[in-house]
């Protein structure tokens, strides 16, 4: 656990030890949560009003950072990713035009509502179940401001559960999910953690939020993982058969008959030659162009997306993985914006 995470828990324990009334602690927690949601709400309102005033946008991507890393099973570094990804998106070494020709400087294409203040909320002793509800509510606040659609910057992969839950609940039905990852992240409760980043898709499928779940790039999967894939009817595309599956995966058509498509990209889906700055380095992955081909050719209405598991603390090659994560965000933006 990170130093900041331990500090928050220790502070809460001290309050309990000092016999501070539970009602008083809960009242303080409620104030912090409401202040956090108010900030997201007002930012989303401002950006939504701007986009609507400019006119012509059917859908616009809006960045929402969720700097959560404590549900990682190995390293906590993904909590520090959102600001590094933003910095790389606007890095002067490249121009603000996506490969499909969308201009990121146009608010009708991309806006930013800031970060959910995860650590500040945890410092108040708020548990994970409630924290996940705050993340879900933050996503819904973005979605309330039509035509904004959430493009979430992780954080570890545990954030996908509350984000997908919010998207499905707000739209009133299931989505199809395209999930790129080295791992299926479907353990029942990895190392006893119900909200582990290795369990997020078990929570999503148990909740009935997805009709189809396609998992692409998988190359590290246990027997439990395979059993869970069968249990949930996952469409599993492992790297060992990628050459056979490539044509299908580069021509996907998803979302018909449901509320749309959700795309979740774990940066470790890429081979570490392209993205070394991740917590779980797993050789034999997708090339960056493989991922872009899948995204660019995807046919479907993308109603939400996330890019997760970038770990700046392991990004030792001149910020290369930050630029990779930023490029993924930029190209997802182009697919969302209409």
C-alpha positions as CSV (number, residue, x, y, z in Angstrom):
1,X,0.0,0.0,0.0
2,X,1.2,3.5,-0.8
3,X,2.5,5.9,2.0
4,X,-0.5,8.2,1.3
5,X,-2.9,5.3,1.5
6,X,-1.5,4.1,4.9
7,X,-1.6,7.7,6.2
8,X,-5.3,8.0,5.5
9,X,-6.1,4.7,7.1
10,X,-3.9,5.5,10.2
11,X,-5.6,8.8,10.5
12,X,-9.0,7.1,10.6
13,X,-7.8,4.6,13.1
14,X,-6.6,7.4,15.3
15,X,-10.1,9.0,15.2
16,X,-11.7,5.7,16.2
17,X,-9.1,5.2,19.0
18,X,-9.9,8.7,20.3
19,X,-13.6,7.7,20.5
20,X,-14.7,10.3,18.0
21,X,-18.5,9.6,17.4
22,X,-19.1,7.6,14.3
23,X,-21.9,10.0,13.2
24,X,-19.4,12.9,13.3
25,X,-16.9,11.0,11.1
26,X,-19.6,10.1,8.7
27,X,-20.8,13.7,8.5
28,X,-17.3,14.8,7.6
29,X,-17.0,12.0,5.0
30,X,-20.3,13.1,3.4
31,X,-19.1,16.7,3.2
32,X,-15.9,15.7,1.4
33,X,-17.8,13.4,-1.0
34,X,-20.4,16.1,-1.8
35,X,-17.7,18.7,-2.4
36,X,-15.9,16.3,-4.7
37,X,-19.0,15.5,-6.7
38,X,-19.9,19.2,-6.8
39,X,-16.5,20.0,-8.4
40,X,-17.1,17.3,-11.1
41,X,-20.7,18.4,-11.6
42,X,-19.8,22.0,-12.1
43,X,-16.9,21.3,-14.4
44,X,-19.1,19.0,-16.5
45,X,-21.8,21.6,-16.7
46,X,-19.4,24.2,-17.9
47,X,-17.9,22.0,-20.5
48,X,-21.3,20.7,-21.6
49,X,-22.6,24.3,-22.0
50,X,-19.6,25.2,-24.1
51,X,-20.0,22.3,-26.4
52,X,-23.7,22.8,-26.9
53,X,-23.1,26.5,-27.5
54,X,-20.6,25.7,-30.3
55,X,-23.2,23.3,-31.8
56,X,-22.8,20.4,-34.2
57,X,-21.6,17.8,-31.8
58,X,-23.6,14.5,-31.5
59,X,-20.9,13.0,-29.1
60,X,-17.9,14.6,-27.5
61,X,-15.2,12.9,-25.4
62,X,-14.6,14.2,-22.0
63,X,-11.6,13.2,-19.9
64,X,-12.2,12.2,-16.3
65,X,-9.2,11.1,-14.2
66,X,-9.6,8.4,-11.6
67,X,-6.1,8.3,-9.8
68,X,-6.7,5.1,-8.0
69,X,-3.9,2.6,-7.5
70,X,-4.4,0.9,-4.2
71,X,-6.3,-2.1,-5.7
72,X,-3.2,-3.1,-7.6
73,X,-1.9,-6.5,-6.7
74,X,1.8,-5.6,-7.3
75,X,2.6,-1.9,-7.6
76,X,0.7,1.3,-6.7
77,X,2.1,3.5,-9.5
78,X,-1.0,3.8,-11.8
79,X,-2.5,6.2,-9.3
80,X,0.0,8.8,-10.6
81,X,-1.0,8.3,-14.3
82,X,-3.7,10.8,-15.1
83,X,-1.6,14.0,-14.9
84,X,1.2,12.4,-16.9
85,X,-1.2,11.3,-19.6
86,X,-2.6,14.8,-19.9
87,X,0.9,16.2,-20.1
88,X,1.7,13.8,-22.9
89,X,-1.6,14.5,-24.8
90,X,-0.6,18.2,-25.1
91,X,3.2,17.6,-25.5
92,X,4.7,20.0,-28.0
93,X,6.5,17.2,-29.7
94,X,3.4,16.3,-31.7
95,X,0.4,18.2,-33.1
96,X,-3.1,18.1,-31.7
97,X,-4.6,16.3,-34.7
98,X,-5.6,12.6,-34.5
99,X,-4.9,10.2,-37.3
100,X,-8.5,10.4,-38.4
101,X,-8.2,14.1,-38.7
102,X,-10.0,15.3,-35.5
103,X,-8.6,18.4,-33.8
104,X,-8.2,17.9,-30.1
105,X,-8.2,21.7,-29.5
106,X,-11.9,21.8,-30.6
107,X,-14.0,21.4,-27.4
108,X,-16.6,19.6,-29.5
109,X,-14.0,16.8,-29.9
110,X,-12.4,16.8,-26.4
111,X,-13.0,18.4,-23.0
112,X,-11.7,17.7,-19.5
113,X,-13.6,17.7,-16.3
114,X,-10.6,16.9,-14.0
115,X,-10.0,14.1,-11.5
116,X,-12.0,12.4,-8.9
117,X,-10.0,13.2,-5.7
118,X,-9.5,9.6,-4.8
119,X,-6.8,10.1,-2.2
120,X,-8.6,12.9,-0.4
121,X,-11.7,10.8,-0.1
122,X,-9.7,7.8,1.2
123,X,-7.9,10.0,3.7
124,X,-11.3,10.5,5.3
125,X,-11.6,6.8,5.9
126,X,-14.1,6.1,3.1
127,X,-14.1,2.4,2.2
128,X,-13.8,1.0,-1.3
129,X,-17.5,0.2,-1.7
130,X,-18.4,3.8,-1.1
131,X,-15.5,5.1,-3.1
132,X,-16.6,3.0,-6.1
133,X,-20.0,4.6,-5.8
134,X,-18.4,8.1,-5.9
135,X,-16.6,7.1,-9.1
136,X,-19.9,5.8,-10.6
137,X,-21.7,9.0,-9.7
138,X,-18.9,11.1,-11.2
139,X,-19.2,9.3,-14.5
140,X,-23.0,9.8,-14.4
141,X,-22.5,13.6,-13.8
142,X,-20.4,13.7,-17.0
143,X,-23.0,11.8,-19.0
144,X,-25.8,14.1,-17.8
145,X,-24.2,16.9,-19.8
146,X,-25.1,15.9,-23.4
147,X,-23.2,15.3,-25.6
148,X,-20.3,14.6,-23.3
149,X,-19.2,10.9,-23.1
150,X,-16.7,9.7,-20.4
151,X,-13.1,8.9,-21.5
152,X,-11.6,7.8,-18.2
153,X,-7.9,8.0,-17.3
154,X,-6.8,5.3,-14.8
155,X,-5.6,4.4,-12.4
156,X,-5.6,0.6,-12.0
157,X,-8.1,-1.6,-13.7
158,X,-10.4,-1.7,-10.7
159,X,-11.9,1.5,-11.9
160,X,-13.5,-0.1,-15.0
161,X,-16.2,-1.8,-12.7
162,X,-17.7,1.5,-11.4
163,X,-17.3,3.2,-14.7
164,X,-19.1,0.5,-16.7
165,X,-21.7,0.2,-14.1
166,X,-22.4,3.9,-14.3
167,X,-22.5,3.9,-18.1
168,X,-24.9,0.9,-18.2
169,X,-27.2,2.3,-15.5
170,X,-27.3,5.8,-17.0
171,X,-28.1,4.5,-20.4
172,X,-30.6,2.0,-19.0
173,X,-29.3,-1.2,-20.5
174,X,-26.3,-3.4,-21.4
175,X,-23.3,-2.5,-23.5
176,X,-20.9,-4.6,-25.5
177,X,-17.3,-4.4,-24.1
178,X,-14.1,-4.5,-26.1
179,X,-11.3,-5.2,-23.5
180,X,-7.7,-5.2,-24.5
181,X,-5.4,-6.6,-21.9
182,X,-2.6,-9.2,-21.1
183,X,-4.9,-10.6,-18.4
184,X,-8.6,-11.3,-18.2
185,X,-9.0,-9.6,-14.8
186,X,-11.9,-11.9,-13.9
187,X,-10.8,-13.5,-10.6
188,X,-13.6,-13.9,-8.2
189,X,-11.7,-11.9,-5.5
190,X,-8.0,-11.8,-6.2
191,X,-6.0,-12.2,-2.9
192,X,-9.3,-11.7,-1.1
193,X,-9.9,-8.3,-2.6
194,X,-13.4,-8.0,-4.0
195,X,-12.4,-4.8,-5.8
196,X,-9.0,-5.9,-7.0
197,X,-7.8,-4.7,-10.4
198,X,-7.7,-8.4,-11.2
199,X,-11.4,-8.9,-10.5
200,X,-13.0,-5.9,-12.2
201,X,-14.6,-7.9,-15.1
202,X,-16.0,-10.5,-12.7
203,X,-17.9,-7.6,-11.0
204,X,-19.0,-6.2,-14.4
205,X,-20.3,-9.5,-15.7
206,X,-22.0,-10.5,-12.3
207,X,-23.8,-7.2,-12.4
208,X,-25.2,-7.9,-15.8
209,X,-23.9,-4.7,-17.3
210,X,-22.5,-6.3,-20.5
211,X,-24.1,-8.4,-23.1
212,X,-20.8,-9.3,-24.8
213,X,-17.3,-9.2,-23.4
214,X,-14.5,-9.6,-26.0
215,X,-11.0,-9.9,-24.4
216,X,-8.1,-9.3,-26.8
217,X,-4.4,-9.7,-26.2
218,X,-4.6,-12.2,-23.4
219,X,-1.4,-14.1,-22.7
220,X,-1.4,-14.6,-18.9
221,X,-4.4,-16.5,-17.7
222,X,-4.8,-19.0,-14.9
223,X,-7.2,-22.0,-14.8
224,X,-9.5,-19.9,-12.6
225,X,-9.4,-17.3,-15.3
226,X,-10.4,-19.8,-18.0
227,X,-13.2,-21.1,-15.8
228,X,-14.5,-17.6,-15.2
229,X,-14.4,-16.9,-19.0
230,X,-16.6,-20.0,-19.5
231,X,-18.9,-19.0,-16.7
232,X,-19.5,-15.5,-18.1
233,X,-19.5,-16.5,-21.8
234,X,-16.4,-14.3,-22.6
235,X,-15.2,-14.2,-26.1
236,X,-11.5,-14.8,-25.5
237,X,-8.8,-13.9,-28.1
238,X,-5.4,-15.0,-26.9
239,X,-2.1,-13.7,-28.3
240,X,-1.1,-17.2,-29.2
241,X,-3.8,-17.2,-31.9
242,X,-3.7,-13.5,-32.8
243,X,-2.4,-14.1,-36.3
244,X,-5.4,-16.3,-37.0
245,X,-7.9,-13.9,-35.4
246,X,-6.4,-10.7,-36.7
247,X,-8.8,-10.2,-39.7
248,X,-11.9,-10.6,-37.5
249,X,-10.6,-8.4,-34.7
250,X,-9.6,-5.6,-37.1
251,X,-13.2,-5.6,-38.5
252,X,-15.3,-5.7,-35.4
253,X,-18.9,-4.6,-35.4
254,X,-20.4,-4.2,-31.9
255,X,-23.2,-2.6,-30.0
256,X,-26.2,-3.4,-32.2
257,X,-29.2,-4.3,-30.0
258,X,-27.7,-2.8,-26.9
259,X,-26.9,0.7,-25.6
260,X,-23.5,1.0,-27.3
261,X,-19.9,-0.1,-27.0
262,X,-17.5,0.4,-24.1
263,X,-13.7,0.1,-24.8
264,X,-11.3,-0.7,-22.0
265,X,-7.6,-0.6,-22.8
266,X,-5.0,-1.8,-20.3
267,X,-1.7,-0.5,-21.5
268,X,-0.1,-3.9,-20.7
269,X,-2.1,-5.3,-23.6
270,X,0.8,-3.9,-25.6
271,X,4.1,-5.8,-25.8
272,X,6.5,-4.2,-23.4
273,X,8.8,-3.2,-26.3
274,X,6.1,-0.6,-27.0
275,X,5.0,0.2,-23.5
276,X,7.5,-0.7,-20.8
277,X,5.9,1.6,-18.2
278,X,3.4,-0.9,-16.7
279,X,3.3,-2.7,-13.4
280,X,2.8,-6.2,-14.9
281,X,5.3,-6.7,-17.7
282,X,4.2,-9.6,-19.9
283,X,6.2,-10.2,-23.2
284,X,4.5,-11.3,-26.4
285,X,1.8,-8.7,-26.6
286,X,0.1,-6.6,-29.3
287,X,2.0,-4.0,-31.3
288,X,0.9,-0.4,-31.1
289,X,-0.4,-0.5,-34.7
290,X,-2.3,-3.7,-33.9
291,X,-4.2,-1.8,-31.2
292,X,-4.8,1.2,-33.4
293,X,-6.1,-1.0,-36.3
294,X,-8.6,-2.6,-33.9
295,X,-9.7,0.8,-32.7
296,X,-9.8,2.6,-36.0
297,X,-11.8,-0.2,-37.8
298,X,-14.2,-0.8,-34.9
299,X,-17.8,-0.2,-36.1
300,X,-20.1,0.8,-33.2
301,X,-21.2,3.7,-31.1
302,X,-18.6,4.1,-28.3
303,X,-20.5,5.4,-25.3
304,X,-17.5,5.3,-22.9
305,X,-13.9,4.2,-22.6
306,X,-10.9,3.9,-20.3
307,X,-7.2,3.7,-20.6
308,X,-5.7,2.1,-17.5
309,X,-2.6,0.6,-15.8
310,X,0.0,3.0,-17.1
311,X,2.6,3.2,-14.3
312,X,4.7,6.4,-14.5
313,X,7.1,5.0,-11.8
314,X,8.3,2.4,-14.3
315,X,8.2,4.7,-17.4
316,X,12.0,5.0,-17.5
317,X,12.5,5.4,-21.3
318,X,12.1,9.2,-21.7
319,X,8.3,9.1,-21.0
320,X,7.7,6.7,-23.9
321,X,4.8,4.9,-22.2
322,X,3.1,8.2,-21.3
323,X,3.1,9.1,-25.0
324,X,1.7,5.7,-25.8
325,X,-1.1,6.1,-23.3
326,X,-1.8,9.6,-24.6
327,X,-1.9,8.4,-28.2
328,X,-4.5,5.7,-27.2
329,X,-6.6,8.5,-25.6
330,X,-6.3,10.7,-28.6
331,X,-7.4,8.0,-31.0
332,X,-10.2,6.9,-28.7
333,X,-11.3,10.5,-28.6
334,X,-11.5,10.6,-32.4
335,X,-13.7,7.4,-32.4
336,X,-16.0,8.9,-29.7
337,X,-16.5,12.4,-31.2
338,X,-19.1,12.9,-33.8
